[in-house]
Amino acid sequence: MLDISQLQTLQKRSAKSYHQQKKLIANVLKGQKECCPHCEKPLSINVDYDQGITKIRCKAACTDIELEH
Ligand SMILES: [Zn+2]
């Protein structure tokens, strides 16, 4: 059975992490140092010119965000 109060908590959490991720991306793009929330390693921008994809990722790849162009 679905517990509605739990469901709302989940939605709130994912919205919060979504906003945190957006902020993180914005900071990295501005050249600020940001660390992976999972492994605490620095995040870097990876540009794949062949595929036209820009990614923000950490060394361990637990953060691997594909950016929209
Ligand atoms: Zn990581």
N, CA, C, O and the ligand as a Tripos MOL2 file, in Angstrom:
@<TRIPOS>MOLECULE
protein
  277   275    70     0     0
PROTEIN
NO_CHARGES

@<TRIPOS>ATOM
      1 N           0.8100   -1.2100    0.0000 N.3       1 MET1
      2 CA          0.0000    0.0000    0.0000 C.3       1 MET1
      3 C           0.8430    1.2580    0.0000 C.2       1 MET1
      4 O           1.8760    1.3260    0.6650 O.2       1 MET1
      5 N           0.4100    2.2270   -0.7280 N.am      2 LEU2
      6 CA          1.1700    3.4730   -0.7910 C.3       2 LEU2
      7 C           0.8620    4.3790    0.3840 C.2       2 LEU2
      8 O          -0.2970    4.6450    0.7010 O.2       2 LEU2
      9 N           1.8840    4.8310    1.0010 N.am      3 ASP3
     10 CA          1.7290    5.7860    2.0880 C.3       3 ASP3
     11 C           1.9250    7.1850    1.5080 C.2       3 ASP3
     12 O           3.0170    7.5400    1.0620 O.2       3 ASP3
     13 N           0.8630    7.9610    1.5220 N.am      4 ILE4
     14 CA          0.9260    9.2720    0.8710 C.3       4 ILE4
     15 C           1.9600   10.1880    1.5150 C.2       4 ILE4
     16 O           2.6460   10.9340    0.8160 O.2       4 ILE4
     17 N           2.0750   10.1390    2.8210 N.am      5 SER5
     18 CA          3.0400   11.0270    3.4890 C.3       5 SER5
     19 C           4.4710   10.6800    3.0720 C.2       5 SER5
     20 O           5.3200   11.5630    2.9510 O.2       5 SER5
     21 N           4.7300    9.3870    2.8540 N.am      6 GLN6
     22 CA          6.0580    8.9700    2.3950 C.3       6 GLN6
     23 C           6.2980    9.4510    0.9750 C.2       6 GLN6
     24 O           7.3930    9.8930    0.6270 O.2       6 GLN6
     25 N           5.2760    9.3580    0.1770 N.am      7 LEU7
     26 CA          5.3710    9.7680   -1.2180 C.3       7 LEU7
     27 C           5.7320   11.2470   -1.3330 C.2       7 LEU7
     28 O           6.5650   11.6280   -2.1550 O.2       7 LEU7
     29 N           5.1070   12.0630   -0.5150 N.am      8 GLN8
     30 CA          5.3960   13.5000   -0.5480 C.3       8 GLN8
     31 C           6.8330   13.7900   -0.1260 C.2       8 GLN8
     32 O           7.4900   14.6770   -0.6690 O.2       8 GLN8
     33 N           7.2960   13.0360    0.8370 N.am      9 THR9
     34 CA          8.6840   13.2140    1.2730 C.3       9 THR9
     35 C           9.6400   12.8970    0.1380 C.2       9 THR9
     36 O          10.6090   13.6170   -0.0990 O.2       9 THR9
     37 N           9.3490   11.8050   -0.5600 N.am     10 LEU10
     38 CA         10.1840   11.4100   -1.6870 C.3      10 LEU10
     39 C          10.2130   12.4870   -2.7590 C.2      10 LEU10
     40 O          11.2720   12.8090   -3.2970 O.2      10 LEU10
     41 N           9.0510   13.0410   -3.0670 N.am     11 GLN11
     42 CA          8.9830   14.0740   -4.0960 C.3      11 GLN11
     43 C           9.7730   15.3080   -3.6750 C.2      11 GLN11
     44 O          10.4850   15.9090   -4.4790 O.2      11 GLN11
     45 N           9.6360   15.6710   -2.4180 N.am     12 LYS12
     46 CA         10.3660   16.8290   -1.9160 C.3      12 LYS12
     47 C          11.8650   16.6120   -2.0350 C.2      12 LYS12
     48 O          12.6120   17.5040   -2.4390 O.2      12 LYS12
     49 N          12.2900   15.3990   -1.6740 N.am     13 ARG13
     50 CA         13.7100   15.0820   -1.7330 C.3      13 ARG13
     51 C          14.2410   15.1480   -3.1570 C.2      13 ARG13
     52 O          15.3140   15.7030   -3.3930 O.2      13 ARG13
     53 N          13.5150   14.6000   -4.0860 N.am     14 SER14
     54 CA         14.0350   14.5830   -5.4400 C.3      14 SER14
     55 C          14.0430   15.9900   -6.0330 C.2      14 SER14
     56 O          14.9240   16.3300   -6.8230 O.2      14 SER14
     57 N          13.0700   16.7970   -5.6540 N.am     15 ALA15
     58 CA         13.0650   18.1790   -6.1290 C.3      15 ALA15
     59 C          14.2600   18.9260   -5.5600 C.2      15 ALA15
     60 O          14.8950   19.7310   -6.2410 O.2      15 ALA15
     61 N          14.5490   18.6450   -4.3050 N.am     16 LYS16
     62 CA         15.6760   19.3050   -3.6600 C.3      16 LYS16
     63 C          16.9850   18.8940   -4.3270 C.2      16 LYS16
     64 O          17.8350   19.7400   -4.6030 O.2      16 LYS16
     65 N          17.1480   17.6100   -4.5830 N.am     17 SER17
     66 CA         18.3990   17.1690   -5.2040 C.3      17 SER17
     67 C          18.4890   17.6770   -6.6390 C.2      17 SER17
     68 O          19.5800   17.9270   -7.1510 O.2      17 SER17
     69 N          17.3390   17.8270   -7.2780 N.am     18 TYR18
     70 CA         17.3410   18.3840   -8.6280 C.3      18 TYR18
     71 C          17.8640   19.8200   -8.6120 C.2      18 TYR18
     72 O          18.6650   20.2130   -9.4600 O.2      18 TYR18
     73 N          17.4000   20.5870   -7.6400 N.am     19 HIS19
     74 CA         17.8640   21.9700   -7.5300 C.3      19 HIS19
     75 C          19.3270   22.0330   -7.1270 C.2      19 HIS19
     76 O          20.0730   22.8940   -7.5940 O.2      19 HIS19
     77 N          19.7310   21.1210   -6.2620 N.am     20 GLN20
     78 CA         21.1370   21.0790   -5.8570 C.3      20 GLN20
     79 C          22.0180   20.7600   -7.0510 C.2      20 GLN20
     80 O          23.1030   21.3180   -7.2130 O.2      20 GLN20
     81 N          21.5280   19.8530   -7.8800 N.am     21 GLN21
     82 CA         22.2930   19.4780   -9.0590 C.3      21 GLN21
     83 C          22.4130   20.6470  -10.0310 C.2      21 GLN21
     84 O          23.4710   20.8830  -10.6130 O.2      21 GLN21
     85 N          21.3080   21.3730  -10.1960 N.am     22 LYS22
     86 CA         21.3450   22.5350  -11.0910 C.3      22 LYS22
     87 C          22.3340   23.5800  -10.6000 C.2      22 LYS22
     88 O          23.0700   24.1750  -11.3870 O.2      22 LYS22
     89 N          22.3440   23.7920   -9.3040 N.am     23 LYS23
     90 CA         23.2500   24.7560   -8.7020 C.3      23 LYS23
     91 C          24.7010   24.3000   -8.8790 C.2      23 LYS23
     92 O          25.5870   25.0920   -9.1990 O.2      23 LYS23
     93 N          24.9100   23.0260   -8.6660 N.am     24 LEU24
     94 CA         26.2250   22.4230   -8.8250 C.3      24 LEU24
     95 C          26.7310   22.6120  -10.2550 C.2      24 LEU24
     96 O          27.8780   23.0050  -10.4690 O.2      24 LEU24
     97 N          25.8750   22.3330  -11.2200 N.am     25 ILE25
     98 CA         26.2390   22.4830  -12.6300 C.3      25 ILE25
     99 C          26.5940   23.9350  -12.9260 C.2      25 ILE25
    100 O          27.5990   24.2170  -13.5790 O.2      25 ILE25
    101 N          25.7620   24.8520  -12.4430 N.am     26 ALA26
    102 CA         25.9970   26.2780  -12.6800 C.3      26 ALA26
    103 C          27.3400   26.6980  -12.0980 C.2      26 ALA26
    104 O          28.0810   27.4520  -12.7290 O.2      26 ALA26
    105 N          27.6570   26.2170  -10.9040 N.am     27 ASN27
    106 CA         28.9210   26.5740  -10.2670 C.3      27 ASN27
    107 C          30.1150   26.0180  -11.0350 C.2      27 ASN27
    108 O          31.1180   26.7060  -11.2230 O.2      27 ASN27
    109 N          30.0010   24.7780  -11.4720 N.am     28 VAL28
    110 CA         31.1020   24.1690  -12.2300 C.3      28 VAL28
    111 C          31.3140   24.9340  -13.5320 C.2      28 VAL28
    112 O          32.4510   25.1770  -13.9350 O.2      28 VAL28
    113 N          30.2290   25.3110  -14.1840 N.am     29 LEU29
    114 CA         30.3420   26.0320  -15.4480 C.3      29 LEU29
    115 C          30.9380   27.4230  -15.2400 C.2      29 LEU29
    116 O          31.5610   27.9790  -16.1450 O.2      29 LEU29
    117 N          30.7440   27.9790  -14.0470 N.am     30 LYS30
    118 CA         31.3150   29.2910  -13.7350 C.3      30 LYS30
    119 C          32.7880   29.1780  -13.3670 C.2      30 LYS30
    120 O          33.4690   30.1830  -13.1630 O.2      30 LYS30
    121 N          33.2720   27.9300  -13.2840 N.am     31 GLY31
    122 CA         34.6810   27.7130  -12.9750 C.3      31 GLY31
    123 C          34.9520   27.5630  -11.4840 C.2      31 GLY31
    124 O          36.1030   27.5710  -11.0480 O.2      31 GLY31
    125 N          33.8890   27.4270  -10.7150 N.am     32 GLN32
    126 CA         34.0900   27.2320   -9.2710 C.3      32 GLN32
    127 C          34.3390   25.7630   -8.9840 C.2      32 GLN32
    128 O          33.8800   24.8780   -9.7070 O.2      32 GLN32
    129 N          35.0800   25.5270   -7.9040 N.am     33 LYS33
    130 CA         35.3680   24.1520   -7.5360 C.3      33 LYS33
    131 C          34.1760   23.5450   -6.8150 C.2      33 LYS33
    132 O          33.7010   24.0640   -5.8050 O.2      33 LYS33
    133 N          33.7110   22.4420   -7.3560 N.am     34 GLU34
    134 CA         32.6330   21.7130   -6.7050 C.3      34 GLU34
    135 C          33.0600   20.2650   -6.5810 C.2      34 GLU34
    136 O          33.7870   19.7350   -7.4210 O.2      34 GLU34
    137 N          32.5900   19.6360   -5.5120 N.am     35 CYS35
    138 CA         32.9500   18.2430   -5.3160 C.3      35 CYS35
    139 C          31.7370   17.3400   -5.4680 C.2      35 CYS35
    140 O          30.6030   17.7540   -5.2230 O.2      35 CYS35
    141 N          31.9830   16.1380   -5.8650 N.am     36 CYS36
    142 CA         30.9330   15.1430   -6.0160 C.3      36 CYS36
    143 C          30.2570   14.9140   -4.6600 C.2      36 CYS36
    144 O          30.9440   14.6780   -3.6660 O.2      36 CYS36
    145 N          28.9390   14.9790   -4.6060 N.am     37 PRO37
    146 CA         28.2500   14.7740   -3.3240 C.3      37 PRO37
    147 C          28.3930   13.3400   -2.7990 C.2      37 PRO37
    148 O          28.1470   13.0790   -1.6210 O.2      37 PRO37
    149 N          28.7860   12.4320   -3.6600 N.am     38 HIS38
    150 CA         28.9010   11.0240   -3.2390 C.3      38 HIS38
    151 C          30.3100   10.6890   -2.7550 C.2      38 HIS38
    152 O          30.4890   10.1880   -1.6450 O.2      38 HIS38
    153 N          31.3070   10.9670   -3.5930 N.am     39 CYS39
    154 CA         32.6710   10.5500   -3.2400 C.3      39 CYS39
    155 C          33.5530   11.7220   -2.8290 C.2      39 CYS39
    156 O          34.7000   11.5270   -2.4270 O.2      39 CYS39
    157 N          33.0090   12.9720   -2.9310 N.am     40 GLU40
    158 CA         33.7380   14.1720   -2.5080 C.3      40 GLU40
    159 C          34.9760   14.4500   -3.3510 C.2      40 GLU40
    160 O          35.8440   15.2180   -2.9350 O.2      40 GLU40
    161 N          35.0690   13.8540   -4.4960 N.am     41 LYS41
    162 CA         36.1780   14.1480   -5.3980 C.3      41 LYS41
    163 C          35.7690   15.3220   -6.2840 C.2      41 LYS41
    164 O          34.5830   15.5200   -6.5480 O.2      41 LYS41
    165 N          36.7530   16.1010   -6.7450 N.am     42 PRO42
    166 CA         36.3990   17.2600   -7.5510 C.3      42 PRO42
    167 C          35.7240   16.8850   -8.8710 C.2      42 PRO42
    168 O          36.0520   15.8850   -9.5090 O.2      42 PRO42
    169 N          34.7790   17.7230   -9.2430 N.am     43 LEU43
    170 CA         34.0680   17.5050  -10.5010 C.3      43 LEU43
    171 C          34.7820   18.2390  -11.6230 C.2      43 LEU43
    172 O          35.3650   19.3020  -11.4070 O.2      43 LEU43
    173 N          34.7370   17.6780  -12.8020 N.am     44 SER44
    174 CA         35.3370   18.3540  -13.9430 C.3      44 SER44
    175 C          34.4030   18.2850  -15.1430 C.2      44 SER44
    176 O          33.5010   17.4510  -15.2210 O.2      44 SER44
    177 N          34.6580   19.1930  -16.0670 N.am     45 ILE45
    178 CA         33.8360   19.2410  -17.2720 C.3      45 ILE45
    179 C          34.5240   18.4340  -18.3640 C.2      45 ILE45
    180 O          35.7030   18.6420  -18.6520 O.2      45 ILE45
    181 N          33.8000   17.5370  -18.9530 N.am     46 ASN46
    182 CA         34.3300   16.7350  -20.0460 C.3      46 ASN46
    183 C          33.5520   17.0430  -21.3080 C.2      46 ASN46
    184 O          32.3280   16.9200  -21.3470 O.2      46 ASN46
    185 N          34.2780   17.4460  -22.3410 N.am     47 VAL47
    186 CA         33.6100   17.7410  -23.6020 C.3      47 VAL47
    187 C          33.9810   16.6680  -24.6200 C.2      47 VAL47
    188 O          35.1540   16.4430  -24.9200 O.2      47 VAL47
    189 N          32.9600   16.0250  -25.1330 N.am     48 ASP48
    190 CA         33.1630   15.0450  -26.1890 C.3      48 ASP48
    191 C          32.7540   15.6970  -27.5080 C.2      48 ASP48
    192 O          31.5730   15.7700  -27.8470 O.2      48 ASP48
    193 N          33.7590   16.1660  -28.2400 N.am     49 TYR49
    194 CA         33.4570   16.9250  -29.4660 C.3      49 TYR49
    195 C          32.8700   16.0280  -30.5480 C.2      49 TYR49
    196 O          32.0510   16.4680  -31.3540 O.2      49 TYR49
    197 N          33.2920   14.7740  -30.5610 N.am     50 ASP50
    198 CA         32.7790   13.8540  -31.5740 C.3      50 ASP50
    199 C          31.2700   13.6810  -31.4560 C.2      50 ASP50
    200 O          30.5460   13.6940  -32.4510 O.2      50 ASP50
    201 N          30.8160   13.5190  -30.2300 N.am     51 GLN51
    202 CA         29.3870   13.2880  -30.0250 C.3      51 GLN51
    203 C          28.6330   14.5760  -29.6940 C.2      51 GLN51
    204 O          27.4030   14.5890  -29.6340 O.2      51 GLN51
    205 N          29.3780   15.6480  -29.4830 N.am     52 GLY52
    206 CA         28.7360   16.9040  -29.1440 C.3      52 GLY52
    207 C          28.0930   16.8920  -27.7750 C.2      52 GLY52
    208 O          27.0570   17.5170  -27.5470 O.2      52 GLY52
    209 N          28.7310   16.1660  -26.8650 N.am     53 ILE53
    210 CA         28.1660   16.0340  -25.5230 C.3      53 ILE53
    211 C          29.1100   16.6630  -24.5010 C.2      53 ILE53
    212 O          30.3230   16.4530  -24.5430 O.2      53 ILE53
    213 N          28.5380   17.4280  -23.5950 N.am     54 THR54
    214 CA         29.3110   17.9610  -22.4850 C.3      54 THR54
    215 C          28.8380   17.2610  -21.2180 C.2      54 THR54
    216 O          27.6410   17.1400  -20.9610 O.2      54 THR54
    217 N          29.7960   16.8100  -20.4460 N.am     55 LYS55
    218 CA         29.4340   16.0930  -19.2290 C.3      55 LYS55
    219 C          30.1770   16.6610  -18.0380 C.2      55 LYS55
    220 O          31.3180   17.1130  -18.1450 O.2      55 LYS55
    221 N          29.5130   16.6280  -16.9190 N.am     56 ILE56
    222 CA         30.1700   16.9570  -15.6600 C.3      56 ILE56
    223 C          30.2660   15.6640  -14.8820 C.2      56 ILE56
    224 O          29.2620   15.0090  -14.6020 O.2      56 ILE56
    225 N          31.4950   15.3090  -14.5380 N.am     57 ARG57
    226 CA         31.6540   14.0470  -13.8350 C.3      57 ARG57
    227 C          32.8370   14.0660  -12.8800 C.2      57 ARG57
    228 O          33.7450   14.8900  -12.9860 O.2      57 ARG57
    229 N          32.7910   13.1350  -11.9520 N.am     58 CYS58
    230 CA         33.9030   12.9800  -11.0270 C.3      58 CYS58
    231 C          34.7270   11.7930  -11.4860 C.2      58 CYS58
    232 O          34.3320   11.0720  -12.4020 O.2      58 CYS58
    233 N          35.8640   11.5910  -10.8540 N.am     59 LYS59
    234 CA         36.7680   10.5330  -11.2840 C.3      59 LYS59
    235 C          36.1370    9.1520  -11.1600 C.2      59 LYS59
    236 O          36.3350    8.2870  -12.0130 O.2      59 LYS59
    237 N          35.3910    8.9600  -10.1070 N.am     60 ALA60
    238 CA         34.7980    7.6540   -9.8690 C.3      60 ALA60
    239 C          33.5280    7.4380  -10.6960 C.2      60 ALA60
    240 O          32.9760    6.3380  -10.7430 O.2      60 ALA60
    241 N          33.0780    8.5230  -11.3500 N.am     61 ALA61
    242 CA         31.9030    8.4790  -12.2180 C.3      61 ALA61
    243 C          30.5900    8.2020  -11.4930 C.2      61 ALA61
    244 O          29.6280    7.7550  -12.1170 O.2      61 ALA61
    245 N          30.5340    8.4600  -10.1910 N.am     62 CYS62
    246 CA         29.2450    8.3590   -9.5100 C.3      62 CYS62
    247 C          28.4260    9.6100   -9.8250 C.2      62 CYS62
    248 O          27.1970    9.5900   -9.7520 O.2      62 CYS62
    249 N          29.1160   10.7010  -10.1760 N.am     63 THR63
    250 CA         28.4280   11.8470  -10.7540 C.3      63 THR63
    251 C          28.7640   11.8670  -12.2340 C.2      63 THR63
    252 O          29.9320   11.9470  -12.6140 O.2      63 THR63
    253 N          27.7490   11.7940  -13.0530 N.am     64 ASP64
    254 CA         27.9530   11.7500  -14.4980 C.3      64 ASP64
    255 C          26.7380   12.4210  -15.1290 C.2      64 ASP64
    256 O          25.7620   11.7730  -15.5080 O.2      64 ASP64
    257 N          26.8360   13.7440  -15.2250 N.am     65 ILE65
    258 CA         25.6800   14.5190  -15.6730 C.3      65 ILE65
    259 C          25.8860   14.9610  -17.1160 C.2      65 ILE65
    260 O          26.8680   15.6290  -17.4420 O.2      65 ILE65
    261 N          24.9720   14.5900  -17.9510 N.am     66 GLU66
    262 CA         25.0350   15.0140  -19.3330 C.3      66 GLU66
    263 C          24.2970   16.3440  -19.4710 C.2      66 GLU66
    264 O          23.1540   16.4750  -19.0340 O.2      66 GLU66
    265 N          24.9630   17.3340  -20.0840 N.am     67 LEU67
    266 CA         24.3440   18.6470  -20.1960 C.3      67 LEU67
    267 C          23.6290   18.8040  -21.5320 C.2      67 LEU67
    268 O          24.0600   18.2790  -22.5590 O.2      67 LEU67
    269 N          22.5480   19.5240  -21.4860 N.am     68 GLU68
    270 CA         21.8080   19.8220  -22.7140 C.3      68 GLU68
    271 C          22.4460   21.0180  -23.3720 C.2      68 GLU68
    272 O          22.8280   21.9840  -22.7110 O.2      68 GLU68
    273 N          22.5530   20.9440  -24.6540 N.am     69 HIS69
    274 CA         23.1490   22.0460  -25.3900 C.3      69 HIS69
    275 C          22.0680   23.0000  -25.8930 C.2      69 HIS69
    276 O          22.3800   23.9990  -26.5410 O.2      69 HIS69
    277 ZN         31.8040   10.8500   -7.2370 Zn       70 ZN70
@<TRIPOS>BOND
     1     1     2 1
     2     2     3 1
     3     3     4 2
     4     3     5 am
     5     5     6 1
     6     6     7 1
     7     7     8 2
     8     7     9 am
     9     9    10 1
    10    10    11 1
    11    11    12 2
    12    11    13 am
    13    13    14 1
    14    14    15 1
    15    15    16 2
    16    15    17 am
    17    17    18 1
    18    18    19 1
    19    19    20 2
    20    19    21 am
    21    21    22 1
    22    22    23 1
    23    23    24 2
    24    23    25 am
    25    25    26 1
    26    26    27 1
    27    27    28 2
    28    27    29 am
    29    29    30 1
    30    30    31 1
    31    31    32 2
    32    31    33 am
    33    33    34 1
    34    34    35 1
    35    35    36 2
    36    35    37 am
    37    37    38 1
    38    38    39 1
    39    39    40 2
    40    39    41 am
    41    41    42 1
    42    42    43 1
    43    43    44 2
    44    43    45 am
    45    45    46 1
    46    46    47 1
    47    47    48 2
    48    47    49 am
    49    49    50 1
    50    50    51 1
    51    51    52 2
    52    51    53 am
    53    53    54 1
    54    54    55 1
    55    55    56 2
    56    55    57 am
    57    57    58 1
    58    58    59 1
    59    59    60 2
    60    59    61 am
    61    61    62 1
    62    62    63 1
    63    63    64 2
    64    63    65 am
    65    65    66 1
    66    66    67 1
    67    67    68 2
    68    67    69 am
    69    69    70 1
    70    70    71 1
    71    71    72 2
    72    71    73 am
    73    73    74 1
    74    74    75 1
    75    75    76 2
    76    75    77 am
    77    77    78 1
    78    78    79 1
    79    79    80 2
    80    79    81 am
    81    81    82 1
    82    82    83 1
    83    83    84 2
    84    83    85 am
    85    85    86 1
    86    86    87 1
    87    87    88 2
    88    87    89 am
    89    89    90 1
    90    90    91 1
    91    91    92 2
    92    91    93 am
    93    93    94 1
    94    94    95 1
    95    95    96 2
    96    95    97 am
    97    97    98 1
    98    98    99 1
    99    99   100 2
   100    99   101 am
   101   101   102 1
   102   102   103 1
   103   103   104 2
   104   103   105 am
   105   105   106 1
   106   106   107 1
   107   107   108 2
   108   107   109 am
   109   109   110 1
   110   110   111 1
   111   111   112 2
   112   111   113 am
   113   113   114 1
   114   114   115 1
   115   115   116 2
   116   115   117 am
   117   117   118 1
   118   118   119 1
   119   119   120 2
   120   119   121 am
   121   121   122 1
   122   122   123 1
   123   123   124 2
   124   123   125 am
   125   125   126 1
   126   126   127 1
   127   127   128 2
   128   127   129 am
   129   129   130 1
   130   130   131 1
   131   131   132 2
   132   131   133 am
   133   133   134 1
   134   134   135 1
   135   135   136 2
   136   135   137 am
   137   137   138 1
   138   138   139 1
   139   139   140 2
   140   139   141 am
   141   141   142 1
   142   142   143 1
   143   143   144 2
   144   143   145 am
   145   145   146 1
   146   146   147 1
   147   147   148 2
   148   147   149 am
   149   149   150 1
   150   150   151 1
   151   151   152 2
   152   151   153 am
   153   153   154 1
   154   154   155 1
   155   155   156 2
   156   155   157 am
   157   157   158 1
   158   158   159 1
   159   159   160 2
   160   159   161 am
   161   161   162 1
   162   162   163 1
   163   163   164 2
   164   163   165 am
   165   165   166 1
   166   166   167 1
   167   167   168 2
   168   167   169 am
   169   169   170 1
   170   170   171 1
   171   171   172 2
   172   171   173 am
   173   173   174 1
   174   174   175 1
   175   175   176 2
   176   175   177 am
   177   177   178 1
   178   178   179 1
   179   179   180 2
   180   179   181 am
   181   181   182 1
   182   182   183 1
   183   183   184 2
   184   183   185 am
   185   185   186 1
   186   186   187 1
   187   187   188 2
   188   187   189 am
   189   189   190 1
   190   190   191 1
   191   191   192 2
   192   191   193 am
   193   193   194 1
   194   194   195 1
   195   195   196 2
   196   195   197 am
   197   197   198 1
   198   198   199 1
   199   199   200 2
   200   199   201 am
   201   201   202 1
   202   202   203 1
   203   203   204 2
   204   203   205 am
   205   205   206 1
   206   206   207 1
   207   207   208 2
   208   207   209 am
   209   209   210 1
   210   210   211 1
   211   211   212 2
   212   211   213 am
   213   213   214 1
   214   214   215 1
   215   215   216 2
   216   215   217 am
   217   217   218 1
   218   218   219 1
   219   219   220 2
   220   219   221 am
   221   221   222 1
   222   222   223 1
   223   223   224 2
   224   223   225 am
   225   225   226 1
   226   226   227 1
   227   227   228 2
   228   227   229 am
   229   229   230 1
   230   230   231 1
   231   231   232 2
   232   231   233 am
   233   233   234 1
   234   234   235 1
   235   235   236 2
   236   235   237 am
   237   237   238 1
   238   238   239 1
   239   239   240 2
   240   239   241 am
   241   241   242 1
   242   242   243 1
   243   243   244 2
   244   243   245 am
   245   245   246 1
   246   246   247 1
   247   247   248 2
   248   247   249 am
   249   249   250 1
   250   250   251 1
   251   251   252 2
   252   251   253 am
   253   253   254 1
   254   254   255 1
   255   255   256 2
   256   255   257 am
   257   257   258 1
   258   258   259 1
   259   259   260 2
   260   259   261 am
   261   261   262 1
   262   262   263 1
   263   263   264 2
   264   263   265 am
   265   265   266 1
   266   266   267 1
   267   267   268 2
   268   267   269 am
   269   269   270 1
   270   270   271 1
   271   271   272 2
   272   271   273 am
   273   273   274 1
   274   274   275 1
   275   275   276 2
@<TRIPOS>SUBSTRUCTURE
     1 MET1         2 RESIDUE 1 A MET
     2 LEU2         6 RESIDUE 1 A LEU
     3 ASP3        10 RESIDUE 1 A ASP
     4 ILE4        14 RESIDUE 1 A ILE
     5 SER5        18 RESIDUE 1 A SER
     6 GLN6        22 RESIDUE 1 A GLN
     7 LEU7        26 RESIDUE 1 A LEU
     8 GLN8        30 RESIDUE 1 A GLN
     9 THR9        34 RESIDUE 1 A THR
    10 LEU10       38 RESIDUE 1 A LEU
    11 GLN11       42 RESIDUE 1 A GLN
    12 LYS12       46 RESIDUE 1 A LYS
    13 ARG13       50 RESIDUE 1 A ARG
    14 SER14       54 RESIDUE 1 A SER
    15 ALA15       58 RESIDUE 1 A ALA
    16 LYS16       62 RESIDUE 1 A LYS
    17 SER17       66 RESIDUE 1 A SER
    18 TYR18       70 RESIDUE 1 A TYR
    19 HIS19       74 RESIDUE 1 A HIS
    20 GLN20       78 RESIDUE 1 A GLN
    21 GLN21       82 RESIDUE 1 A GLN
    22 LYS22       86 RESIDUE 1 A LYS
    23 LYS23       90 RESIDUE 1 A LYS
    24 LEU24       94 RESIDUE 1 A LEU
    25 ILE25       98 RESIDUE 1 A ILE
    26 ALA26      102 RESIDUE 1 A ALA
    27 ASN27      106 RESIDUE 1 A ASN
    28 VAL28      110 RESIDUE 1 A VAL
    29 LEU29      114 RESIDUE 1 A LEU
    30 LYS30      118 RESIDUE 1 A LYS
    31 GLY31      122 RESIDUE 1 A GLY
    32 GLN32      126 RESIDUE 1 A GLN
    33 LYS33      130 RESIDUE 1 A LYS
    34 GLU34      134 RESIDUE 1 A GLU
    35 CYS35      138 RESIDUE 1 A CYS
    36 CYS36      142 RESIDUE 1 A CYS
    37 PRO37      146 RESIDUE 1 A PRO
    38 HIS38      150 RESIDUE 1 A HIS
    39 CYS39      154 RESIDUE 1 A CYS
    40 GLU40      158 RESIDUE 1 A GLU
    41 LYS41      162 RESIDUE 1 A LYS
    42 PRO42      166 RESIDUE 1 A PRO
    43 LEU43      170 RESIDUE 1 A LEU
    44 SER44      174 RESIDUE 1 A SER
    45 ILE45      178 RESIDUE 1 A ILE
    46 ASN46      182 RESIDUE 1 A ASN
    47 VAL47      186 RESIDUE 1 A VAL
    48 ASP48      190 RESIDUE 1 A ASP
    49 TYR49      194 RESIDUE 1 A TYR
    50 ASP50      198 RESIDUE 1 A ASP
    51 GLN51      202 RESIDUE 1 A GLN
    52 GLY52      206 RESIDUE 1 A GLY
    53 ILE53      210 RESIDUE 1 A ILE
    54 THR54      214 RESIDUE 1 A THR
    55 LYS55      218 RESIDUE 1 A LYS
    56 ILE56      222 RESIDUE 1 A ILE
    57 ARG57      226 RESIDUE 1 A ARG
    58 CYS58      230 RESIDUE 1 A CYS
    59 LYS59      234 RESIDUE 1 A LYS
    60 ALA60      238 RESIDUE 1 A ALA
    61 ALA61      242 RESIDUE 1 A ALA
    62 CYS62      246 RESIDUE 1 A CYS
    63 THR63      250 RESIDUE 1 A THR
    64 ASP64      254 RESIDUE 1 A ASP
    65 ILE65      258 RESIDUE 1 A ILE
    66 GLU66      262 RESIDUE 1 A GLU
    67 LEU67      266 RESIDUE 1 A LEU
    68 GLU68      270 RESIDUE 1 A GLU
    69 HIS69      274 RESIDUE 1 A HIS
    70 ZN70       277 GROUP 0 **** ****
